[in-house]
């Protein structure tokens, strides 16, 4: 492994974070929040020093990175971003515990939206902005952002993309990876601006529109009020619902639409399955919770909002869905695991993996009945390579093992089965709110420091899709022979 190049790249990422921190610093200056300004200034200085030192001492590194180095670079970069990004919360005394501040920052960067804050309203505007801005940064990926805005340093940047972009298969939109990154971020930025405009048209204040759009775009869900989206108008809730679903779609499809190539979009099995899941979930939940609300339109709005929020792993809420009937809560738990489309900003297993898992099972059952048959798995009319199918099966096995491990660790806490299970699913799948003690009207503050660290790792496992963090935690990877 090219360790010097790994450290050099991590240094560039930290330096980029320092530049990004200047934006919330400017927001704090605008609102004259002096202590918060100082906190951001110190953090920017720390990021600049660490980033420049890592780059300086590793400036002569060979610029080539292979698969292992790419995975390690991505994992270390995200960990470093969280450790440094947590400083403004602690330095400003908004979150005195550094462990809790790291949890909040990891939750932001991984677009989870799980919080230890009972009343986010008390935070300064600059901190609220940074908290939601981490969603926007982490949604498309900080490595992808670096590739889009900074000069390329490695001839093997595809390994960064594979480690950071969610989904079983990662490909280029155009021959040059840097151009692919630019296209993805331009689409991301365009949808972000569009949502802000729609929210402003509905009377939402400018600051609220920006931070809620960051949370929607990154499918993160940090609210600036303790009741999340409940106090906003039905129009604004419908706008958030629609954009949550839009950001849960594979961004490659938007690129095809820009090129007026409608056929690949219409033939996308993942897209149609994604929309079908939404419609079925909304229909079942609406029927189940109809007695709880005054009108059908209100019931449909809450059902559509929460199904979209949980499926896309955004985590916003308009009502206390933890108080819904058991059927609706089970549906939401299943949606947590499914997640959005591959190549979107959503978390979870991804719809494409769920489709492939069902097709793998169907193929194996067919082979048991007809041993000589040749089973070719196809998605959207195209055959899927056996290597991809094996990768999906291995990923699902690891996914279930790690879910079980996190749940067992949380079981030492004095909370209910429902609380610990939903906390595990919500953090690992980057959803945010769970049920019972970690429901939409509650938070994660009651967990011990150790469990908080475990849940932070779970969020990183989920966002980076297991392997990068797993490699960092594997001793043999760091050996000279490895």
N, C-alpha and C positions, 0 to 999 in steps of 0.2 A: 504494500500500500504506500502510495506517495504522500507521506505524512506532512511534508513541508507544503505541498500544494493544498492539502486539506486545511491546514492552519491558515494559509494565505487567503483561501476563499472564505473561511469563517471570519477572518479579519475584515474582508470587504463587506460581508453581510452586516457585521456589527457597525461598520462605518455608515452603511446605508441606513441602518436603524437610527443612528445618531442624527442623520439628515432628516429623516421622517419625524423625529421627536421635535424638530423645530416648529412643526405645524401646530401641535397642541400647545407648545410654548407661546406661540403667537396668539392663540385663542385665549390663554391665560392673561397675556399682556392686555388684550382687548378688554377683558372683563376686570382688569386690575386686581388679579389674585396674586399678591406678591409672594406669599409662601410657596404657592404652586409654581410660580415662575422660577423661583430659586431652585425648587426640586427638579424641574425639567432642565434647567441650565446645568446643574451638577451632573445629571444623568447624561446629557449630551456630551459633556466634557469627559466623563468616564468612558462612554462609547467611543469617542474620538481617540482617546489615549490607547485603549485596548486594541481597537481596530488598526490604528496606525502601527503600533508595536508589532502586532502579528504579521502585518504586511511587510514591515521593514525587515524583520529577522528571517522572513521566509521568501524574500523578494527574488532570490536566485533559484527558486524551486522549478523543477521540470513541470511545465504547464499541462501535462497529460494526466488524466484521471481515468481509471477503469471502474468497473461496476462497484466493487467494494468501497473504493474511495468516494464514489459518488453518494452511496448510501450513508456512509459515515459523515461526510460533509453536511448533508441535509439534516441528519439527526443532531449533530453538534451545533449547527447554525440555529435550529429551532430552540434548543435548550439554552443557548447563549442569549438569544432574543428574549426569551422569557425571564431569565435571570436579571438582565439589564433593564428590560421593560417594566419590571416590577418596582424598580427603585423610586419612581415618582410617587407611588402610593405610600411607600414606607417613609420616605423623606418628608413628605407633607403631613405625616401622621394621620392620613385618611384611613389607612389600613396599617395599624402599628405592627402587626405580626408579619414578618417577611415571608414566612411559609404561606400565609393566607394571600399575601400580595402576589406571590409567584403563581398560586392557584388561580387567582383572578386573571392574571396576565396570560397564563397558559390557556385558560378558558376562552379568553378573547382571541388569541392567535390561532387556536385550533377551531375557532368558530363554534364553540360549544355553548357558551352562554350560561353555564352554571356559575352561581355567585355565592359569596359568603356575606354579602351586604344585605341587611334587612331593609334598609331605606337608602337606595342610591341617590335620592333627591338631595341628600345632605352634602354630596360631593361637589367640589368646585366644577365650574363649566369645563375648564381645561382638562381635568381628570376624567370627566364624563366623555369628553371628546376623544381622548386617548384610548379610553376603555372601549369605545365603539369603533374607533379607527383601527384598532388591532384586528377587529373582525374583517374589515375591508382588506387589510394587508394580508391576513392569513387565508382569506377566501380563495384567491387565485394562487397564492403561494409566493413567499418572499424570494425564493430562488428564481422563479419565473419573472418576478419583477426586476431582479438584478440583471437577468439575461436581456430584459427588454430595454433597460435604461443605461446600463453600464457596458463598456467595451468587453467583448468576449476574451476570456483568458485560457479556456480549455477547449481542446478539439474533441472532447468526449462529453459535451454538455447534455447529450441524450440521457446519460446516467442520472443527472440532476432531475430531469423531467420525469423519468420513470420513478424516482424515489419520492417525488413531491406531488405529482398530479394524480388524483384518485382514479381508480378503475383498473380492470384486469389487463387492458392493452393501452399503450400510449403510442401515438403516432404523430407525425409532423403534418401540419396543414399545408406548409410550403417547404421547399427543399432546405432552406436555412432555418435552424432552430431559433435563432434570435428573431427572425421575422415572424415565426410562429408565436413566440412569446409576445411580440408587439401586437399582433392581430388579436390574441386572446385578451390582452389588457385593454385594447381599444374598444372591443365589444363590451367588456366588463365596465369600462368607464362610461360608454354610451348608455347602457342600461341604468347605471347609477344616476346619471344626470336626468334621464327620463323619469325615473321614480321620484326624484326630488321635485321636479316640476309638477307631477301629478299630486304630490302631497301638499305642495304650496297652493295649488288650485283648490284644495279642500280646506284651506284655512289653517293648516298646521304651521306653527312658527318656524322660522328659518333654521334655528339651531336644532329643534326637534326633528325637522324634516331631514336634515343632514345625518344626524346620528342614527335615526331609525332606518334610513336608507343604507348606511354602513352595515347595520345589523342584518338587514334583509339581503343585501348583495352578497355578504359573506356567509349567509344563512347561519348567523351566529345568535342573534336574539337578545343581546344586552339591552334592557330597557333603561329609561332614565326616571321611571316611576315604579314604586313598589307593586302597583297593579298592572304593570307592563302596558298593554294596549287597551285595557278595559275602559279608560276614561275618554278615549277618542271617539269620533263620530263613526257611524256605520260606513259612510263613504270611505273614510281613511282606512278602516279595517278591511274593506273590500280591496282597496288599492294594495295594501300590504299582502293580502291573500294572493292576489294575481301575480305580484312580483316575486313572492316566495316561490311560487310554482315555476315562474320563468327562470329564476336563478338555479332551480333544481334540474334544468334541462342541460344536456350535453352541449357545450359551447361550440363544438364543431358544427352542429346543425345550424346555428345562427350564421356561421361563416358560409355554409352552403346557400342559405337564403340570400345573403348579400351578393353572392355570385349568380343568383337566380337559378340555382340548381335545386329544384323542388323535389325531384325524384328521390334522391338519397334521404331526404327528410320524411317523405311519405312512406318509404320502405323501412324506416327505422323501427324494428321490433321493440327496442327498448323504450322508445318514446311512446308508442301505443300502449305498451304494458304499464308504463308510468302513469299515463292518463287514465287507464282502466282502474288501476289501484286507487287513484284519487276518487274517481266517481263511485266505485263500490264502497269505499270507506266512508265517504260523505253520506251516501244513501243509507247505509246501515246505522251510522251514528245519529243522523237526523231522526230516523224512525225510533231509535232507542231513547233519545233524550227529549223527544217532543213534549212529554208531560211536564218537563222542568221549566219551560219558558212560555211566555204569553202568546206569542204569534209564531206561525210557521216561518216567516221571513227571518225572525230573530234566531230561531232554532237552526235554520239552514246556514245563517251567517256564522254562528259559533262553530257548527260542525265543519263547515268548509275551512274556516280559519285554522282550527286546531288540527284537522287532518293534514292540511297543507304545511302547517308549522312543524308538526312532528315528522311527517314523511320527508320533508326537505331538511330536517334536523335544525331548523331555525330556532325554535323554542319560545317565540313570542306567545302570549296568551291574552284572550279577551274575557275569559271566565275561569273559574276554579274547576278544571276538568278532573281533578282528583276526587271531586264529589259526584262525578257522573256514575251511572250504573256500571256493573262489572263488565258487561259486553263491550261497552264503549272503551273502557280502560284497557281491556285485553287487545282490542283493535289498535289502540294507540301504542301499546307495547310492541305489537308486531310491526307497526309502521316504523318505530324507532330502529328496529333491526334492518329493515329493508333499505331505508334511506332513498336518496335521489338517484339521478343518472350518473354514470361514469363521465368524467370530464366536466362535471359541474362543480359548484362550490359546496354541495351538500355532503353530509357524512353517511354513516351506515355502511351496510354491506355493498350497496349499489344495486340497482335494478338489473343491470346486465349480469352480475354475478348470480343473482337469484334465478334469472332465466336459465343461465348455463347449468346451475346446480340441478334444476328440475329436468333439463334435457339430458344431463349425465345420468341421472337416476332412471329416466325413461329408456335411455339407450342400454343401460346395464340390465334392466328388466327384460328388454326385448332379446338381448343376447342369451339370457338364461333360458328363454323359451325357444329361441332359434340360434344355437351356438355357432352356426356357420354364416350367419348374417353379418354384413359389413355395416357397422353403425357409424354414420358420419353426422356429427352434430352441426347444424346450420343455424345461423342467426342472421336475420334480414336477407335471407337468400344466399348467404355466403358461408362456405365451410369454415369451421373453427379448428385451428391447429391443435394437435394432441398436447403439445407443450402448454398451450393456454388453458386447456381443460384440466391438466394435472396441476397447474398453478392455482386455479380456482379451487380445486378440491383441497389442496394443501393449505391455502389461505383460510378456507372455512374451518378446517380442523384446528389451526392455530387460533383462529378467532374464538371458537368455542372453548378451547383450553384456557386462554387468557381471561375470557369472561368469567369462567368458573373460578379461576385463581383470585381474581379481584373480588368476586362475590364472597368467597371463603374468608378473605382477609377482612372485608367489611363486616362479616358476621360476628366478629369479636366485639363490635360496637353494640351498645345497648338499645338498638333500634329495631323496628319491626322487619319482618321478612320482606314485605312490600316496599318499604323504604330502601333497604339495602339492595334489593334486586333492581328496582327502578333507577337507583343512583348509579349502579354498575352499568346498566344498559344506556342510561342517559349520558354518562361521561364517555364511555367507550365508543358510542355511536355519535358523539359530538352533538347531542340534542340539547342538553341543559337541564330544564326542569323535569322531574320525574313524578312520582306519586307519593301519597302519604306525607312523610316528614320532609321530603324534598320536592313537594308539589309546587305549582305555580305561585302560591301565596307564601311559600316557605323558602329556605335557602340551605346551604351546605355548612354553615358556621358551626354547627354542633359536632361535626366530626373532629376527631383528634388530629394532631399534627401528622402522625404517621399515616393515618387513613387519607388525609388531605394530599400528602405526597403521592400515595398510591393512586388516588383518583387523578392527580395531575399527570402521572405517567400513563394512566389509562386513556386520557384525552389525547396525549401525544401518540400513543399506539394507534388510536382510532384515526386521527387526522393523517398520519404518515403511513397508514396501512401496514402496521406491525413491523415489517422487516428492518427499516432503518434504525429504530429504537432497539429492536432485538439484537442487531449486530453490535451496537454500541455497548450493550450489556453482556455480550459474549466475550469472555477473556481470550479465547483463541484468536479472535479477530485482531487483537492488539499485539499478539506475539510476532516476533520477527519472521517466523516461518509463515504466519497467517497473512 
